[in-house]
């Protein structure tokens, strides 16, 4: 993989490898300094000059090795990975710790593979029921395969942006406006994440999508007021339905309780009537047996009981005098009141005697 721009890598990033011409310049400056020092201190003999030149060359070469080694050895943090390209081709991927590369020959690309990156965008989408909705989506991702991230795609993050828009349009197009704006947002985010990861894997971008969120969904501004009215009406509908359900849950158990109470009351009344009827039958049977034994006595007793029952429930009695036109009036109510007063007086006297 070759390119003409020496200051940048083929993907537009800055190439941080040292320039080989710079190394040669450093080496030349060191060598020149050594030569100047040896010229000032050397004698007229040729053997001394040769010895001094050899020593300067050795020093210069040793200094060059030190400078070159400092450019070849570097350290990576625990969260960093590096891809080495040798002569434009992939050579190896290096991990944390001390690492080596050939300065001036190898190209190095370092990325933080544990860093979570975030991208957000807003687009107008067409729903399944042919409505337009503005959707704001955000994606959190990281570099999972540095080799693919560096080599396979010219602009991996640009590919990510295009893939998000494509996945979002596909998923929103399979949902209605109501689902996109209300209850279906979580499912849309889940489907977009799966489809987005499929796109990135097919492109071999080396990116891993960690989470996709549908942050906001709004109707177009031209119809937003009308849509808000529809949403308010839907909320009123839900509220009234909930109130009706609460009322039904309150009134139905109460009505059932009243029904059960009336059923038990009717059953009790039924048992009472049956028991009274059976008691009357038993009493009449006993009375019939007694009547058969002594008819006259039993008849007189029944007559007296009937008179007692009638007179005890009446406060006024009219008595017809035989052979006369006058009626005798008995003030039984007054008599009963007088008897009550006398009875109360006797009770009070007893209390006083006890005290």
C-alpha positions in Angstrom: 0.0 0.0 0.0 1.9 3.1 -1.2 1.1 6.8 -1.2 2.7 10.1 -2.1 1.8 12.2 0.9 4.6 11.7 3.4 3.0 13.8 6.2 -0.3 11.8 6.3 -1.3 8.2 6.3 -3.5 6.8 3.4 -6.6 7.3 5.6 -6.1 11.1 6.2 -4.5 10.7 9.7 -1.1 12.1 10.7 1.8 9.7 10.3 3.9 9.9 13.5 6.9 7.9 12.2 10.2 9.9 12.2 11.5 11.1 8.9 14.7 9.3 7.7 16.1 12.5 6.3 15.9 14.0 9.8 17.9 11.1 11.2 20.6 11.6 8.6 20.8 15.3 9.3 21.3 14.6 13.1 23.9 12.0 12.2 25.7 14.5 9.9 25.7 17.2 12.6 27.2 14.9 15.2 29.8 13.7 12.7 30.7 17.2 11.7 31.2 18.2 15.3 33.5 15.3 16.0 35.6 16.1 12.9 36.0 19.7 14.0 37.2 18.7 17.4 39.7 16.2 16.0 41.1 18.7 13.6 41.8 21.2 16.3 43.6 18.7 18.5 45.5 16.5 16.0 49.2 16.6 15.1 50.9 16.5 11.8 51.3 12.7 11.7 49.0 10.8 9.4 48.6 7.8 11.7 47.1 10.0 14.4 44.6 11.4 11.9 43.5 7.9 10.8 43.1 6.8 14.5 41.2 10.0 15.3 38.9 9.5 12.2 38.2 5.9 13.2 37.3 6.9 16.7 35.1 9.7 15.4 33.3 7.4 13.1 32.7 4.9 16.0 31.4 7.7 18.2 29.2 9.0 15.5 27.9 5.6 14.7 27.2 4.8 18.4 25.4 8.1 18.7 23.3 7.3 15.6 22.4 4.0 17.1 21.2 5.6 20.3 19.1 8.2 18.5 17.7 5.5 16.2 16.9 3.2 19.1 15.1 5.9 20.9 12.9 6.3 17.9 12.3 2.6 17.5 11.3 1.7 21.1 8.1 3.0 22.6 5.5 2.0 25.2 1.8 1.4 25.0 -0.7 1.8 27.8 -3.1 -1.0 28.8 -5.9 0.5 26.8 -3.8 1.1 23.7 -3.1 -1.0 20.7 -0.8 -0.3 17.7 -0.8 -1.5 14.1 2.6 -1.7 12.3 2.8 -1.4 8.5 6.2 -2.3 7.0 6.7 -0.9 3.5 2.9 -0.2 3.3 1.8 -3.7 4.2 0.4 -5.0 7.5 3.2 -6.5 9.6 1.8 -7.0 13.2 -0.5 -5.7 15.9 1.2 -4.7 19.2 -0.2 -4.6 22.7 0.6 -2.9 26.0 4.1 -2.6 27.3 7.4 -1.9 25.5 7.3 -2.4 21.7 9.7 -2.1 18.8 9.4 -0.8 15.3 11.9 0.1 12.5 11.9 3.9 12.5 11.8 5.3 9.0 10.6 2.0 7.6 7.6 1.0 9.7 4.4 3.1 10.0 2.7 3.0 13.4 -1.0 3.7 14.1 -2.1 3.8 17.8 -5.7 3.8 19.0 -7.3 3.6 22.4 -9.4 0.4 22.0 -11.2 0.7 25.4 -12.5 4.2 24.9 -16.2 4.4 24.4 -17.1 6.9 21.6 -20.4 8.5 20.9 -22.2 9.7 17.8 -25.6 11.4 17.5 -27.6 12.6 14.5 -31.2 13.7 13.7 -32.9 12.7 10.5 -36.4 12.9 9.0 -37.8 9.4 8.4 -40.8 8.0 6.6 -42.9 5.6 8.7 -44.9 2.5 7.6 -48.1 4.5 7.5 -46.5 7.1 5.2 -46.0 9.8 7.9 -42.9 11.8 8.4 -41.2 11.9 11.8 -37.9 13.5 13.1 -35.8 11.0 14.9 -32.7 11.7 17.0 -30.5 8.6 17.5 -27.2 8.2 19.4 -24.8 5.3 19.2 -22.0 4.3 21.6 -19.2 2.3 20.1 -15.5 1.4 20.4 -12.7 0.0 18.3 -12.8 -3.8 18.6 -10.4 -4.8 15.8 -7.7 -2.3 15.2 -6.3 -4.0 12.1 -9.7 -3.8 10.3 -10.2 -0.2 11.6 -6.9 0.9 10.1 -6.7 -1.1 6.9 -10.1 -2.1 5.6 -12.1 1.2 5.4 -10.8 4.7 4.5 -13.1 6.4 7.0 -14.6 4.0 9.5 -16.5 6.6 11.5 -17.9 8.0 8.3 -19.1 4.5 7.4 -20.6 4.3 10.9 -22.6 7.5 10.3 -23.9 6.2 6.9 -24.8 2.8 8.4 -26.7 4.4 11.3 -28.9 6.4 8.9 -29.5 3.4 6.7 -30.4 1.1 9.6 -32.6 3.7 11.1 -34.5 4.4 7.9 -35.1 0.6 7.4 -36.4 0.0 11.0 -38.6 3.2 11.1 -40.0 2.3 7.8 -41.3 -1.0 9.3 -43.1 0.8 12.2 -46.1 3.1 12.3 -46.0 6.7 13.4 -47.7 5.8 16.8 -45.1 3.1 17.5 -42.2 5.4 16.6 -43.4 8.2 18.8 -44.7 6.2 21.8 -44.5 2.6 22.8 -42.2 1.2 20.0 -39.0 3.3 20.7 -37.2 0.6 22.7 -37.8 -2.0 20.1 -36.7 0.4 17.3 -33.4 1.1 19.2 -32.8 -2.7 19.6 -33.5 -3.4 15.9 -31.3 -0.5 14.8 -28.4 -1.7 16.9 -28.6 -5.3 15.5 -28.8 -4.0 11.9 -26.1 -1.4 12.4 -23.7 -4.1 13.8 -24.5 -6.3 10.8 -23.6 -3.4 8.4 -20.3 -2.7 10.2 -19.3 -6.4 10.3 -20.0 -6.7 6.6 -17.8 -3.6 5.9 -15.1 -5.0 8.3 -14.7 -1.6 10.0 -13.5 -3.2 13.3 -16.1 -1.2 15.3 -18.3 -2.7 18.0 -21.7 -1.0 18.7 -22.3 -1.1 22.5 -25.6 0.7 22.7 -28.1 2.6 20.5 -30.7 5.0 22.0 -33.6 6.7 20.4 -33.3 10.0 22.3 -36.2 11.9 20.7 -39.0 11.4 18.2 -41.1 14.4 17.1 -43.5 15.0 14.3 -42.6 17.7 11.8 -43.0 21.2 13.1 -45.7 22.0 10.6 -48.1 19.5 12.2 -46.8 19.4 15.7 -49.7 21.4 17.3 -52.3 19.1 15.7 -50.3 16.1 16.8 -50.1 17.4 20.4 -53.9 17.7 20.3 -54.2 14.1 19.2 -51.8 13.0 22.0 -53.8 14.9 24.6 -57.1 13.3 23.4 -55.5 9.9 23.6 -54.3 10.6 27.1 -57.8 11.8 28.1 -59.2 8.6 26.7 -56.8 6.5 28.7 -57.5 8.5 31.9 -61.3 8.1 31.5 -61.0 4.4 30.8 -58.8 4.0 33.9 -61.4 5.9 36.0 -64.2 3.8 34.6 -62.3 0.6 35.5 -61.6 1.8 39.0 -65.3 2.6 39.5 -66.3 -0.8 38.1 -63.8 -2.5 40.5 -65.5 -0.6 43.3 -69.2 -0.9 42.5 -69.2 -4.5 41.2 -67.9 -6.1 44.4 -70.3 -3.9 46.5 -73.3 -5.0 44.4 -72.2 -8.7 44.6 -71.9 -8.3 48.4 -75.4 -6.8 48.6 -76.8 -9.6 46.4 -75.2 -12.2 48.7 -76.6 -10.5 51.8 -80.1 -10.4 50.3 -79.9 -14.1 49.3 -78.9 -15.0 52.9 -81.7 -12.8 54.3 -84.2 -14.6 52.0 -82.8 -18.0 53.0 -83.1 -17.0 56.7 -86.7 -15.8 56.2 -87.5 -19.0 54.4 -86.2 -21.1 57.3 -88.1 -18.9 59.7 -91.4 -19.3 57.9 -90.9 -23.0 57.5 -90.0 -23.4 61.2 -93.0 -21.3 62.3 -95.3 -23.3 60.0 -94.0 -26.6 61.3 -94.4 -25.3 64.9 -98.0 -24.3 64.2 -98.7 -27.7 62.7 -97.2 -29.4 65.8 -99.2 -27.2 68.1 -102.4 -27.8 66.2 -101.8 -31.5 66.3 -101.3 -31.4 70.1 -104.3 -29.3 70.5 -106.4 -31.7 68.4 -105.4 -34.6 70.6 -106.4 -32.6 73.7 -109.7 -31.6 72.1 -110.5 -35.2 71.4 -109.9 -36.0 75.0 -112.0 -33.2 76.5 -113.9 -31.2 73.8 -115.8 -28.7 76.1 -112.9 -27.8 78.3 -110.7 -27.3 75.3 -113.3 -25.2 73.5 -113.7 -22.9 76.6 -109.9 -22.6 76.9 -109.6 -21.6 73.3 -112.4 -19.1 73.7 -110.7 -17.5 76.7 -107.3 -17.4 75.0 -108.9 -15.7 72.0 -110.6 -13.0 74.2 -107.3 -12.4 76.1 -105.4 -11.9 72.8 -108.0 -9.5 71.5 -108.5 -7.5 74.7 -104.8 -7.2 75.4 -104.3 -5.5 72.1 -107.2 -3.0 72.5 -107.4 0.1 74.8 -111.2 0.7 74.4 -113.9 -1.9 75.0 -117.6 -1.4 74.2 -119.9 -3.8 76.1 -123.6 -4.3 75.0 -126.0 -4.5 77.9 -128.6 -7.3 77.4 -132.1 -6.0 77.1 -131.0 -2.3 76.9 -130.0 0.3 74.4 -126.9 1.6 76.2 -123.3 0.5 75.7 -120.9 0.2 78.5 -117.5 1.8 77.9 -114.4 0.4 79.7 -111.4 2.9 79.7 -108.8 0.1 79.6 -106.1 2.6 78.6 -106.6 4.6 81.7 -106.7 1.5 83.8 -103.4 0.3 82.3 -101.8 3.7 82.9 -103.0 3.7 86.6 -101.6 0.2 87.0 -98.3 1.2 85.7 -98.1 4.2 88.0 -98.9 2.0 91.0 -96.3 -0.5 89.9 -93.7 2.2 89.6 -94.6 3.5 93.0 -94.2 0.1 94.6 -90.8 -0.3 92.9 -89.6 3.1 94.2 -90.7 2.3 97.8 -88.8 -1.0 97.7 -85.7 0.9 96.6 -86.1 3.4 99.5 -86.5 0.5 102.0 -83.4 -1.2 100.6 -81.4 2.0 101.1 
